[in-house]
Amino acid sequence: MTHVLLFSEKHQQLGEFFFYEGALERSVVTPCGESLCGEEIGLWRVAGIALQKRSDRTLDQGGVTSDHLSTHVSIRSADAAEAVRIWARQHSYETIDIPPRLLPLWESLAHLDLADEERYGSFFAIRHASHRHVLAWQQAIQEVMKKSTYLSAAV
Amino acid sequence: MIHTDYESRNHGLEVDLRMVSCLGSTPVGALLRESLEAQGIKLPAFKEGVAVPVERLEVVAVNEPESDLRRPNSPFDLLLEAASL
């Protein structure tokens, strides 16, 4: 199972995708994702994932011209995961893959009352961190969760 | 000079922490920063606003001090992780 997070250019979380052997099994869209790209993602089930492709062609009289073609990749295809990543780049969105071992950390981070930038930046850092740094993040998140629970209980 | 992703990542984990310069813009973010720093993790100074975009991050990575050159998710990391379970 591959788990991919989708973010806007401003690092707002737009959704999550779950793939099995490359094929899209399930997608979850946030309210922000719904307004930005929910309709298009909803169409993937019937029309496939729409990608733009550029094809360069040499002209008889010399020179090269570019044709822009639209292709569709089925969500059931083994190429769906890669197609979603390409689709995201073509829309200036960003994706981050979550390895299973980091899933609990992401879930904890997602529950914290952070700004979009903080959440995205923190997970980006965790995703690329060494084991020592991952452990530090783990401890920091646990501490903050405890403090947040204590604070909300006190209010 | 553009370096590969692999080369960039090899040049220090501090680079990836550039993305968290904004950590501290909320009270919860400030707590996270405090806890990480208390554990000896050196974070970039707090700067409000958009973090360094990923593409630029990969390129600037080569200028970082080589304080921790271990490649993230290396076999050594995985071994450590397995040992900690």
gemmi code that builds the backbone of each chain (N, CA, C; Angstrom):
import gemmi

chains = {
    "A": [
        ("MET", (0.857, -1.203, 0.000), (0.000, 0.000, 0.000), (0.889, 1.248, 0.000)),
        ("THR", (0.644, 2.146, -0.902), (1.367, 3.419, -0.927), (0.395, 4.517, -0.521)),
        ("HIS", (0.877, 5.409, 0.323), (0.033, 6.464, 0.865), (0.664, 7.798, 0.468)),
        ("VAL", (-0.084, 8.620, -0.242), (0.469, 9.879, -0.754), (-0.386, 11.050, -0.275)),
        ("LEU", (0.296, 12.083, 0.242), (-0.405, 13.295, 0.680), (-0.344, 14.332, -0.435)),
        ("LEU", (-1.420, 15.086, -0.581), (-1.464, 16.134, -1.604), (-1.585, 17.497, -0.926)),
        ("PHE", (-0.722, 18.438, -1.319), (-0.730, 19.788, -0.759), (-0.835, 20.818, -1.877)),
        ("SER", (-1.397, 21.971, -1.522), (-1.444, 23.063, -2.492), (-0.074, 23.730, -2.528)),
        ("GLU", (0.078, 24.676, -3.429), (1.335, 25.432, -3.535), (1.626, 26.170, -2.230)),
        ("LYS", (0.526, 26.548, -1.521), (0.699, 27.255, -0.241), (0.729, 26.284, 0.939)),
        ("HIS", (0.880, 25.005, 0.610), (1.033, 23.944, 1.606), (-0.205, 23.662, 2.450)),
        ("GLN", (-1.377, 23.981, 1.910), (-2.615, 23.553, 2.577), (-2.821, 22.092, 2.188)),
        ("GLN", (-3.268, 21.282, 3.142), (-3.480, 19.887, 2.784), (-4.753, 19.741, 1.964)),
        ("LEU", (-4.639, 19.103, 0.815), (-5.787, 18.966, -0.086), (-6.413, 17.574, -0.028)),
        ("GLY", (-5.588, 16.588, 0.263), (-6.148, 15.234, 0.300), (-5.100, 14.170, 0.511)),
        ("GLU", (-5.580, 12.933, 0.506), (-4.697, 11.770, 0.666), (-5.133, 10.713, -0.335)),
        ("PHE", (-4.146, 10.005, -0.869), (-4.437, 8.926, -1.822), (-3.816, 7.630, -1.320)),
        ("PHE", (-4.540, 6.543, -1.513), (-4.050, 5.227, -1.103), (-3.991, 4.352, -2.358)),
        ("PHE", (-2.793, 3.822, -2.620), (-2.601, 2.992, -3.812), (-2.225, 1.572, -3.410)),
        ("TYR", (-2.697, 0.620, -4.204), (-2.270, -0.764, -4.010), (-1.720, -1.248, -5.338)),
        ("GLU", (-0.448, -1.645, -5.320), (0.266, -2.054, -6.536), (0.075, -1.031, -7.655)),
        ("GLY", (0.163, 0.223, -7.292), (0.101, 1.303, -8.283), (-1.293, 1.812, -8.586)),
        ("ALA", (-2.318, 0.983, -8.343), (-3.690, 1.387, -8.667), (-4.300, 2.186, -7.505)),
        ("LEU", (-5.125, 3.161, -7.834), (-5.740, 4.000, -6.798), (-6.877, 3.230, -6.121)),
        ("GLU", (-6.719, 3.011, -4.821), (-7.731, 2.270, -4.067), (-8.757, 3.220, -3.459)),
        ("ARG", (-8.235, 4.339, -2.903), (-9.114, 5.223, -2.152), (-8.531, 6.631, -2.145)),
        ("SER", (-9.387, 7.635, -2.162), (-8.898, 9.008, -2.022), (-9.770, 9.746, -1.016)),
        ("VAL", (-9.134, 10.617, -0.255), (-9.854, 11.438, 0.720), (-9.497, 12.885, 0.412)),
        ("VAL", (-10.506, 13.731, 0.283), (-10.251, 15.133, -0.055), (-10.679, 16.009, 1.115)),
        ("THR", (-9.825, 16.963, 1.487), (-10.164, 17.890, 2.576), (-11.143, 18.952, 2.037)),
        ("PRO", (-11.774, 19.739, 2.922), (-12.666, 20.799, 2.412), (-11.933, 21.746, 1.456)),
        ("CYS", (-10.679, 22.048, 1.777), (-9.896, 22.929, 0.903), (-9.647, 22.244, -0.446)),
        ("GLY", (-9.340, 20.949, -0.398), (-9.117, 20.181, -1.621), (-10.384, 20.084, -2.445)),
        ("GLU", (-11.506, 19.988, -1.747), (-12.795, 19.884, -2.432), (-13.029, 21.120, -3.294)),
        ("SER", (-12.735, 22.295, -2.720), (-12.995, 23.518, -3.490), (-11.958, 23.722, -4.593)),
        ("LEU", (-10.720, 23.238, -4.399), (-9.691, 23.463, -5.419), (-9.717, 22.410, -6.545)),
        ("CYS", (-9.857, 21.139, -6.167), (-9.714, 20.107, -7.201), (-10.644, 18.907, -6.984)),
        ("GLY", (-11.617, 19.040, -6.062), (-12.503, 17.922, -5.745), (-13.281, 17.424, -6.945)),
        ("GLU", (-13.745, 18.369, -7.748), (-14.564, 17.984, -8.905), (-13.745, 17.141, -9.889)),
        ("GLU", (-12.506, 17.603, -10.136), (-11.646, 16.891, -11.088), (-11.301, 15.487, -10.564)),
        ("ILE", (-10.974, 15.405, -9.271), (-10.626, 14.101, -8.694), (-11.844, 13.159, -8.764)),
        ("GLY", (-13.023, 13.722, -8.559), (-14.253, 12.936, -8.641), (-14.452, 12.341, -10.035)),
        ("LEU", (-13.970, 13.051, -11.057), (-14.136, 12.574, -12.440), (-13.173, 11.452, -12.804)),
        ("TRP", (-12.114, 11.298, -12.012), (-11.112, 10.267, -12.336), (-11.731, 8.883, -12.455)),
        ("ARG", (-12.769, 8.607, -11.640), (-13.359, 7.263, -11.647), (-13.957, 6.922, -13.009)),
        ("VAL", (-14.488, 7.920, -13.681), (-15.096, 7.647, -14.986), (-14.172, 7.984, -16.158)),
        ("ALA", (-13.430, 9.072, -16.030), (-12.641, 9.519, -17.186), (-11.155, 9.201, -17.075)),
        ("GLY", (-10.684, 8.793, -15.909), (-9.251, 8.573, -15.709), (-8.559, 9.865, -15.305)),
        ("ILE", (-7.276, 9.742, -14.999), (-6.483, 10.898, -14.553), (-5.973, 11.619, -15.805)),
        ("ALA", (-6.388, 12.870, -15.963), (-6.027, 13.617, -17.172), (-4.635, 14.216, -17.042)),
        ("LEU", (-3.767, 13.875, -17.993), (-2.406, 14.414, -17.998), (-2.154, 15.141, -19.310)),
        ("GLN", (-1.351, 16.179, -19.224), (-0.969, 16.915, -20.430), (0.385, 16.381, -20.894)),
        ("LYS", (0.496, 16.097, -22.167), (1.780, 15.628, -22.696), (2.203, 16.519, -23.842)),
        ("ARG", (3.505, 16.807, -23.893), (4.005, 17.632, -24.989), (4.745, 16.729, -25.963)),
        ("SER", (4.423, 16.904, -27.227), (5.089, 16.088, -28.239), (5.754, 17.017, -29.250)),
        ("ASP", (7.073, 16.904, -29.422), (7.794, 17.758, -30.375), (7.821, 17.090, -31.753)),
        ("ARG", (7.574, 17.900, -32.781), (7.489, 17.364, -34.151), (8.368, 18.211, -35.061)),
        ("THR", (9.177, 17.551, -35.896), (10.026, 18.286, -36.840), (9.197, 18.622, -38.078)),
        ("LEU", (9.255, 19.874, -38.486), (8.483, 20.304, -39.644), (9.259, 20.022, -40.930)),
        ("ASP", (8.522, 19.792, -42.053), (9.176, 19.519, -43.343), (10.089, 20.669, -43.750)),
        ("GLN", (9.633, 21.910, -43.474), (10.410, 23.092, -43.874), (11.484, 23.458, -42.843)),
        ("GLY", (11.711, 22.576, -41.898), (12.715, 22.816, -40.851), (12.077, 23.369, -39.594)),
        ("GLY", (12.782, 23.279, -38.510), (12.250, 23.761, -37.237), (11.428, 22.685, -36.537)),
        ("VAL", (11.058, 23.011, -35.337), (10.319, 22.037, -34.514), (9.069, 22.703, -33.956)),
        ("THR", (7.978, 21.983, -33.936), (6.758, 22.512, -33.335), (6.306, 21.561, -32.214)),
        ("SER", (5.640, 22.111, -31.233), (5.191, 21.288, -30.106), (3.677, 21.125, -30.128)),
        ("ASP", (3.242, 19.892, -29.958), (1.809, 19.626, -29.838), (1.527, 19.295, -28.376)),
        ("HIS", (0.462, 19.838, -27.847), (0.078, 19.525, -26.470), (-1.095, 18.558, -26.503)),
        ("LEU", (-0.858, 17.383, -25.977), (-1.875, 16.347, -26.028), (-2.380, 16.048, -24.624)),
        ("SER", (-3.617, 15.607, -24.566), (-4.183, 15.225, -23.286), (-4.359, 13.711, -23.272)),
        ("THR", (-3.817, 13.060, -22.242), (-3.999, 11.606, -22.148), (-4.689, 11.296, -20.823)),
        ("HIS", (-5.281, 10.139, -20.745), (-5.972, 9.744, -19.518), (-5.448, 8.408, -19.026)),
        ("VAL", (-5.151, 8.341, -17.746), (-4.655, 7.092, -17.145), (-5.739, 6.561, -16.202)),
        ("SER", (-6.096, 5.309, -16.389), (-7.141, 4.713, -15.538), (-6.650, 4.614, -14.091)),
        ("ILE", (-7.561, 4.871, -13.150), (-7.169, 4.768, -11.735), (-6.910, 3.308, -11.347)),
        ("ARG", (-7.384, 2.366, -12.178), (-7.163, 0.943, -11.875), (-5.843, 0.440, -12.442)),
        ("SER", (-5.208, 1.298, -13.243), (-3.938, 0.898, -13.851), (-2.815, 0.926, -12.822)),
        ("ALA", (-1.784, 0.130, -13.057), (-0.618, 0.100, -12.159), (0.161, 1.419, -12.246)),
        ("ASP", (-0.150, 2.240, -13.252), (0.542, 3.522, -13.425), (-0.186, 4.668, -12.728)),
        ("ALA", (-1.276, 4.368, -12.049), (-2.093, 5.439, -11.464), (-1.312, 6.277, -10.446)),
        ("ALA", (-0.503, 5.625, -9.604), (0.240, 6.376, -8.573), (1.167, 7.387, -9.222)),
        ("GLU", (1.891, 6.950, -10.242), (2.815, 7.866, -10.914), (2.019, 8.960, -11.638)),
        ("ALA", (0.869, 8.573, -12.213), (0.041, 9.556, -12.924), (-0.458, 10.638, -11.967)),
        ("VAL", (-0.820, 10.252, -10.748), (-1.293, 11.247, -9.771), (-0.159, 12.214, -9.412)),
        ("ARG", (1.057, 11.694, -9.264), (2.203, 12.571, -8.952), (2.445, 13.563, -10.101)),
        ("ILE", (2.352, 13.061, -11.337), (2.556, 13.941, -12.502), (1.431, 14.972, -12.570)),
        ("TRP", (0.215, 14.510, -12.362), (-0.959, 15.409, -12.380), (-0.754, 16.532, -11.354)),
        ("ALA", (-0.282, 16.146, -10.169), (-0.070, 17.141, -9.103), (0.961, 18.184, -9.550)),
        ("ARG", (2.069, 17.720, -10.126), (3.109, 18.667, -10.581), (2.552, 19.584, -11.659)),
        ("GLN", (1.734, 19.026, -12.573), (1.184, 19.843, -13.662), (0.214, 20.896, -13.142)),
        ("HIS", (-0.311, 20.680, -11.928), (-1.226, 21.661, -11.332), (-0.534, 22.487, -10.251)),
        ("SER", (0.798, 22.400, -10.191), (1.597, 23.110, -9.174), (1.238, 22.700, -7.750)),
        ("TYR", (0.776, 21.483, -7.590), (0.561, 20.953, -6.250), (1.817, 20.177, -5.844)),
        ("GLU", (1.864, 19.807, -4.574), (3.004, 19.018, -4.108), (2.505, 17.728, -3.480)),
        ("THR", (3.293, 16.684, -3.629), (2.923, 15.404, -3.015), (4.060, 14.939, -2.102)),
        ("ILE", (3.699, 14.267, -1.047), (4.697, 13.624, -0.180), (4.220, 12.196, 0.070)),
        ("ASP", (5.094, 11.237, -0.175), (4.773, 9.833, 0.121), (4.992, 9.584, 1.608)),
        ("ILE", (4.105, 8.809, 2.209), (4.285, 8.469, 3.627), (4.681, 7.002, 3.732)),
        ("PRO", (5.900, 6.707, 4.157), (6.245, 5.297, 4.396), (5.442, 4.801, 5.595)),
        ("PRO", (5.030, 3.537, 5.594), (4.190, 3.016, 6.695), (4.756, 3.315, 8.080)),
        ("ARG", (6.106, 3.274, 8.214), (6.702, 3.487, 9.546), (6.489, 4.917, 10.044)),
        ("LEU", (6.211, 5.869, 9.117), (6.005, 7.262, 9.536), (4.536, 7.642, 9.633)),
        ("LEU", (3.664, 6.707, 9.289), (2.227, 6.999, 9.293), (1.714, 7.468, 10.669)),
        ("PRO", (2.094, 6.786, 11.775), (1.611, 7.260, 13.085), (2.056, 8.693, 13.381)),
        ("LEU", (3.285, 9.042, 12.937), (3.772, 10.413, 13.173), (2.945, 11.426, 12.390)),
        ("TRP", (2.637, 11.079, 11.144), (1.819, 11.994, 10.344), (0.430, 12.161, 10.979)),
        ("GLU", (-0.142, 11.046, 11.429), (-1.482, 11.113, 12.022), (-1.488, 11.996, 13.270)),
        ("SER", (-0.420, 11.897, 14.075), (-0.328, 12.744, 15.270), (-0.177, 14.206, 14.867)),
        ("LEU", (0.691, 14.423, 13.890), (0.945, 15.798, 13.426), (-0.326, 16.429, 12.853)),
        ("ALA", (-1.106, 15.610, 12.161), (-2.342, 16.097, 11.543), (-3.361, 16.541, 12.591)),
        ("HIS", (-3.245, 15.982, 13.803), (-4.193, 16.351, 14.856), (-3.776, 17.599, 15.624)),
        ("LEU", (-2.521, 18.022, 15.476), (-2.060, 19.192, 16.218), (-2.557, 20.476, 15.561)),
        ("ASP", (-2.771, 21.471, 16.412), (-3.315, 22.743, 15.931), (-2.185, 23.614, 15.369)),
        ("LEU", (-1.674, 23.215, 14.197), (-0.551, 23.919, 13.570), (-1.030, 24.692, 12.345)),
        ("ALA", (-0.218, 25.667, 11.927), (-0.504, 26.364, 10.671), (-0.134, 25.411, 9.532)),
        ("ASP", (-0.716, 25.622, 8.344), (-0.436, 24.753, 7.195), (1.058, 24.613, 6.944)),
        ("GLU", (1.744, 25.774, 6.969), (3.184, 25.784, 6.725), (3.939, 24.932, 7.728)),
        ("GLU", (3.549, 25.071, 8.988), (4.233, 24.331, 10.053), (4.041, 22.829, 9.862)),
        ("ARG", (2.816, 22.446, 9.541), (2.512, 21.019, 9.397), (3.259, 20.432, 8.201)),
        ("TYR", (3.186, 21.142, 7.075), (3.863, 20.665, 5.864), (5.380, 20.603, 6.085)),
        ("GLY", (5.935, 21.699, 6.619), (7.384, 21.767, 6.840), (7.861, 20.697, 7.794)),
        ("SER", (7.090, 20.481, 8.860), (7.480, 19.469, 9.843), (7.476, 18.085, 9.212)),
        ("PHE", (6.424, 17.786, 8.452), (6.399, 16.436, 7.888), (7.454, 16.264, 6.800)),
        ("PHE", (7.697, 17.321, 6.061), (8.761, 17.267, 5.049), (10.093, 16.941, 5.733)),
        ("ALA", (10.340, 17.622, 6.856), (11.582, 17.393, 7.601), (11.637, 15.960, 8.114)),
        ("ILE", (10.520, 15.486, 8.667), (10.479, 14.114, 9.215), (10.723, 13.100, 8.100)),
        ("ARG", (10.108, 13.365, 6.954), (10.201, 12.447, 5.809), (11.648, 12.256, 5.362)),
        ("HIS", (12.466, 13.292, 5.533), (13.850, 13.229, 5.066), (14.855, 13.092, 6.206)),
        ("ALA", (14.360, 12.947, 7.411), (15.257, 12.964, 8.568), (15.951, 11.631, 8.802)),
        ("SER", (17.058, 11.690, 9.533), (17.759, 10.475, 9.952), (16.952, 9.839, 11.081)),
        ("HIS", (17.347, 8.654, 11.458), (16.630, 7.964, 12.534), (16.671, 8.775, 13.825)),
        ("ARG", (17.839, 9.366, 14.115), (17.976, 10.152, 15.351), (16.990, 11.331, 15.355)),
        ("HIS", (16.892, 12.003, 14.221), (15.973, 13.140, 14.151), (14.507, 12.687, 14.210)),
        ("VAL", (14.215, 11.537, 13.593), (12.829, 11.030, 13.643), (12.425, 10.773, 15.093)),
        ("LEU", (13.352, 10.197, 15.858), (13.053, 9.932, 17.270), (12.799, 11.232, 18.028)),
        ("ALA", (13.592, 12.267, 17.698), (13.414, 13.566, 18.363), (12.044, 14.154, 18.028)),
        ("TRP", (11.652, 14.044, 16.758), (10.325, 14.534, 16.354), (9.228, 13.764, 17.083)),
        ("GLN", (9.431, 12.454, 17.160), (8.442, 11.596, 17.817), (8.231, 12.061, 19.262)),
        ("GLN", (9.350, 12.269, 19.958), (9.257, 12.691, 21.359), (8.618, 14.078, 21.469)),
        ("ALA", (9.022, 14.989, 20.577), (8.481, 16.354, 20.613), (6.969, 16.338, 20.390)),
        ("ILE", (6.530, 15.545, 19.417), (5.088, 15.493, 19.103), (4.312, 14.905, 20.278)),
        ("GLN", (4.873, 13.851, 20.880), (4.202, 13.243, 22.043), (4.083, 14.246, 23.188)),
        ("GLU", (5.167, 14.977, 23.448), (5.154, 15.979, 24.530), (4.093, 17.043, 24.270)),
        ("VAL", (4.066, 17.519, 23.028), (3.113, 18.585, 22.679), (1.678, 18.076, 22.766)),
        ("MET", (1.466, 16.831, 22.349), (0.109, 16.274, 22.434), (-0.352, 16.202, 23.892)),
        ("LYS", (0.570, 15.801, 24.776), (0.226, 15.725, 26.194), (-0.107, 17.111, 26.723)),
        ("LYS", (0.743, 18.111, 26.389), (0.513, 19.480, 26.868), (-0.804, 20.025, 26.328)),
        ("SER", (-1.086, 19.732, 25.041), (-2.328, 20.228, 24.434), (-3.536, 19.627, 25.142)),
        ("THR", (-3.469, 18.332, 25.451), (-4.578, 17.658, 26.139), (-4.767, 18.279, 27.512)),
        ("TYR", (-3.633, 18.549, 28.201), (-3.688, 19.118, 29.535), (-4.314, 20.524, 29.477)),
        ("LEU", (-3.867, 21.305, 28.462), (-4.379, 22.673, 28.328), (-5.869, 22.678, 28.014)),
        ("SER", (-6.292, 21.792, 27.070), (-7.716, 21.801, 26.717), (-8.579, 21.283, 27.875)),
        ("ALA", (-8.008, 20.386, 28.707), (-8.764, 19.892, 29.862), (-8.898, 20.989, 30.914)),
        ("ALA", (-7.877, 21.860, 30.977), (-7.883, 22.924, 31.982), (-8.855, 24.040, 31.628)),
        ("VAL", (-9.179, 24.211, 30.341), (-10.044, 25.321, 29.887), (-11.504, 25.061, 30.253)),
    ],
    "B": [
        ("MET", (25.801, 25.210, -10.288), (25.874, 23.786, -10.579), (24.668, 23.089, -9.925)),
        ("ILE", (23.990, 22.270, -10.663), (22.846, 21.554, -10.113), (23.317, 20.161, -9.668)),
        ("HIS", (23.003, 19.830, -8.472), (23.390, 18.514, -7.965), (22.181, 17.591, -7.940)),
        ("THR", (22.442, 16.316, -7.938), (21.324, 15.365, -7.916), (20.676, 15.363, -6.540)),
        ("ASP", (19.486, 14.831, -6.517), (18.734, 14.717, -5.273), (19.542, 13.924, -4.241)),
        ("TYR", (20.176, 12.846, -4.710), (20.936, 11.986, -3.808), (22.083, 12.771, -3.184)),
        ("GLU", (22.803, 13.537, -4.027), (23.932, 14.317, -3.519), (23.455, 15.338, -2.501)),
        ("SER", (22.340, 15.998, -2.827), (21.824, 17.036, -1.934), (21.467, 16.458, -0.577)),
        ("ARG", (20.782, 15.331, -0.600), (20.346, 14.735, 0.664), (21.536, 14.258, 1.482)),
        ("ASN", (22.602, 13.914, 0.767), (23.789, 13.440, 1.467), (24.508, 14.566, 2.191)),
        ("HIS", (24.196, 15.787, 1.842), (24.910, 16.912, 2.423), (24.218, 17.483, 3.635)),
        ("GLY", (23.778, 16.661, 4.526), (23.358, 17.166, 5.822), (21.877, 17.269, 6.025)),
        ("LEU", (21.448, 16.856, 7.172), (20.024, 16.862, 7.493), (19.561, 18.250, 7.882)),
        ("GLU", (20.505, 19.099, 8.264), (20.152, 20.468, 8.642), (19.352, 21.119, 7.520)),
        ("VAL", (19.699, 20.771, 6.286), (19.044, 21.357, 5.118), (17.549, 21.127, 5.164)),
        ("ASP", (17.157, 19.919, 5.464), (15.733, 19.614, 5.465), (15.020, 20.389, 6.558)),
        ("LEU", (15.779, 20.779, 7.575), (15.161, 21.549, 8.652), (14.908, 23.005, 8.241)),
        ("ARG", (15.422, 23.411, 7.087), (15.100, 24.752, 6.596), (13.585, 24.897, 6.426)),
        ("MET", (12.970, 23.788, 6.113), (11.526, 23.805, 5.888), (10.762, 24.151, 7.154)),
        ("VAL", (11.414, 24.070, 8.309), (10.691, 24.335, 9.543), (11.078, 25.681, 10.157)),
        ("SER", (11.580, 26.585, 9.314), (11.903, 27.913, 9.845), (10.633, 28.603, 10.360)),
        ("CYS", (9.486, 28.186, 9.821), (8.226, 28.806, 10.232), (7.667, 28.173, 11.515)),
        ("LEU", (8.350, 27.134, 12.022), (7.858, 26.462, 13.228), (7.925, 27.424, 14.410)),
        ("GLY", (6.762, 27.751, 14.958), (6.690, 28.733, 16.037), (5.701, 29.841, 15.703)),
        ("SER", (5.077, 29.747, 14.538), (4.094, 30.785, 14.190), (2.772, 30.554, 14.918)),
        ("THR", (2.589, 29.363, 15.499), (1.421, 29.110, 16.358), (1.946, 28.664, 17.724)),
        ("PRO", (1.134, 28.757, 18.781), (1.602, 28.309, 20.107), (2.029, 26.843, 20.104)),
        ("VAL", (1.289, 25.990, 19.377), (1.642, 24.563, 19.330), (2.976, 24.370, 18.590)),
        ("GLY", (3.164, 25.133, 17.530), (4.427, 25.075, 16.784), (5.595, 25.512, 17.660)),
        ("ALA", (5.348, 26.520, 18.501), (6.400, 27.005, 19.409), (6.780, 25.911, 20.410)),
        ("LEU", (5.790, 25.165, 20.878), (6.064, 24.056, 21.810), (6.901, 22.966, 21.133)),
        ("LEU", (6.562, 22.679, 19.879), (7.318, 21.671, 19.126), (8.773, 22.100, 18.977)),
        ("ARG", (8.960, 23.372, 18.611), (10.307, 23.921, 18.443), (11.088, 23.807, 19.746)),
        ("GLU", (10.426, 24.194, 20.831), (11.074, 24.171, 22.143), (11.547, 22.747, 22.488)),
        ("SER", (10.671, 21.780, 22.237), (11.005, 20.396, 22.581), (12.142, 19.871, 21.708)),
        ("LEU", (12.111, 20.177, 20.421), (13.176, 19.706, 19.522), (14.516, 20.319, 19.931)),
        ("GLU", (14.494, 21.625, 20.231), (15.742, 22.297, 20.611), (16.268, 21.758, 21.941)),
        ("ALA", (15.347, 21.419, 22.836), (15.761, 20.856, 24.129), (16.451, 19.500, 23.933)),
        ("GLN", (16.140, 18.838, 22.805), (16.784, 17.549, 22.521), (18.058, 17.711, 21.702)),
        ("GLY", (18.482, 18.957, 21.537), (19.746, 19.214, 20.843), (19.625, 19.327, 19.342)),
        ("ILE", (18.399, 19.420, 18.821), (18.221, 19.580, 17.372), (18.326, 21.074, 17.057)),
        ("LYS", (19.273, 21.396, 16.188), (19.478, 22.806, 15.851), (18.517, 23.193, 14.721)),
        ("LEU", (17.608, 24.076, 15.039), (16.617, 24.492, 14.039), (16.995, 25.859, 13.478)),
        ("PRO", (16.561, 26.145, 12.256), (16.817, 27.483, 11.713), (16.045, 28.524, 12.519)),
        ("ALA", (16.547, 29.754, 12.541), (15.870, 30.817, 13.282), (14.446, 30.970, 12.768)),
        ("PHE", (13.559, 31.333, 13.654), (12.157, 31.479, 13.269), (11.994, 32.573, 12.210)),
        ("LYS", (11.289, 32.226, 11.166), (11.013, 33.201, 10.109), (9.590, 32.965, 9.644)),
        ("GLU", (8.779, 33.988, 9.749), (7.384, 33.815, 9.344), (7.292, 33.774, 7.816)),
        ("GLY", (6.311, 33.069, 7.320), (6.078, 33.063, 5.882), (6.323, 31.718, 5.256)),
        ("VAL", (6.338, 31.741, 3.942), (6.400, 30.493, 3.180), (7.790, 29.856, 3.299)),
        ("ALA", (7.816, 28.561, 3.528), (9.086, 27.844, 3.648), (9.782, 27.773, 2.299)),
        ("VAL", (11.056, 27.428, 2.328), (11.829, 27.308, 1.086), (11.189, 26.239, 0.205)),
        ("PRO", (10.848, 26.587, -1.049), (10.236, 25.570, -1.905), (11.173, 24.383, -2.102)),
        ("VAL", (10.575, 23.219, -2.256), (11.338, 21.968, -2.315), (12.414, 22.003, -3.400)),
        ("GLU", (12.073, 22.503, -4.601), (13.028, 22.478, -5.709), (14.272, 23.277, -5.353)),
        ("ARG", (14.052, 24.447, -4.721), (15.191, 25.285, -4.377), (16.000, 24.632, -3.269)),
        ("LEU", (15.273, 23.978, -2.389), (15.909, 23.315, -1.258), (16.946, 22.302, -1.742)),
        ("GLU", (16.591, 21.547, -2.773), (17.497, 20.517, -3.267), (18.773, 21.131, -3.826)),
        ("VAL", (18.673, 22.331, -4.379), (19.850, 22.964, -4.977), (20.726, 23.629, -3.920)),
        ("VAL", (20.110, 24.319, -2.955), (20.911, 25.010, -1.940), (21.563, 24.016, -0.983)),
        ("ALA", (21.083, 22.794, -1.008), (21.559, 21.803, -0.052), (23.066, 21.633, -0.065)),
        ("VAL", (23.696, 21.797, -1.207), (25.121, 21.514, -1.324), (25.981, 22.506, -0.549)),
        ("ASN", (25.418, 23.654, -0.152), (26.209, 24.640, 0.574), (26.177, 24.444, 2.078)),
        ("GLU", (25.479, 23.444, 2.510), (25.333, 23.243, 3.948), (26.585, 22.651, 4.578)),
        ("PRO", (26.826, 22.956, 5.854), (27.958, 22.334, 6.533), (27.756, 20.827, 6.619)),
        ("GLU", (28.830, 20.094, 6.488), (28.701, 18.640, 6.446), (28.734, 18.067, 7.856)),
        ("SER", (27.777, 18.490, 8.667), (27.772, 18.094, 10.061), (27.260, 16.667, 10.257)),
        ("ASP", (26.360, 16.257, 9.416), (25.782, 14.932, 9.572), (25.563, 14.379, 8.184)),
        ("LEU", (26.523, 13.639, 7.724), (26.488, 13.237, 6.313), (25.768, 11.924, 6.076)),
        ("ARG", (25.224, 11.369, 7.110), (24.580, 10.077, 6.920), (23.322, 10.211, 6.058)),
        ("ARG", (23.227, 9.365, 5.065), (22.083, 9.421, 4.151), (20.815, 8.985, 4.871)),
        ("PRO", (19.732, 9.787, 4.799), (18.493, 9.383, 5.454), (18.010, 8.047, 4.902)),
        ("ASN", (17.422, 7.272, 5.744), (16.864, 5.975, 5.379), (17.918, 5.016, 4.817)),
        ("SER", (19.176, 5.194, 5.223), (20.234, 4.299, 4.771), (20.068, 2.955, 5.483)),
        ("PRO", (20.754, 1.909, 4.994), (20.668, 0.605, 5.691), (21.030, 0.755, 7.168)),
        ("PHE", (21.972, 1.676, 7.463), (22.377, 1.890, 8.841), (21.193, 2.404, 9.670)),
        ("ASP", (20.449, 3.331, 9.076), (19.253, 3.871, 9.736), (18.235, 2.773, 10.013)),
        ("LEU", (18.019, 1.946, 8.981), (17.009, 0.900, 9.103), (17.412, -0.112, 10.170)),
        ("LEU", (18.734, -0.363, 10.267), (19.257, -1.275, 11.263), (18.998, -0.712, 12.661)),
        ("LEU", (19.278, 0.587, 12.800), (19.050, 1.264, 14.079), (17.578, 1.192, 14.461)),
        ("GLU", (16.770, 1.413, 13.424), (15.328, 1.428, 13.662), (14.850, 0.044, 14.122)),
        ("ALA", (15.358, -0.993, 13.440), (14.968, -2.356, 13.769), (15.397, -2.654, 15.217)),
        ("ALA", (16.590, -2.155, 15.585), (17.117, -2.427, 16.925), (16.290, -1.739, 17.993)),
        ("SER", (15.681, -0.607, 17.619), (14.924, 0.158, 18.610), (13.520, -0.381, 18.821)),
        ("LEU", (13.091, -1.290, 17.955), (11.710, -1.818, 18.071), (11.577, -2.786, 19.254)),
    ],
}
model = gemmi.Model(1)
for chain_id, residues in chains.items():
    chain = gemmi.Chain(chain_id)
    for i, (resn, *xyz) in enumerate(residues, 1):
        res = gemmi.Residue()
        res.name, res.seqid = resn, gemmi.SeqId(i, " ")
        for name, pos in zip(("N", "CA", "C"), xyz):
            atom = gemmi.Atom()
            atom.name, atom.element = name, gemmi.Element(name[0])
            atom.pos, atom.b_iso = gemmi.Position(*pos), 0.0
            res.add_atom(atom)
        chain.add_residue(res)
    model.add_chain(chain)
structure = gemmi.Structure()
structure.add_model(model)
structure.setup_entities()
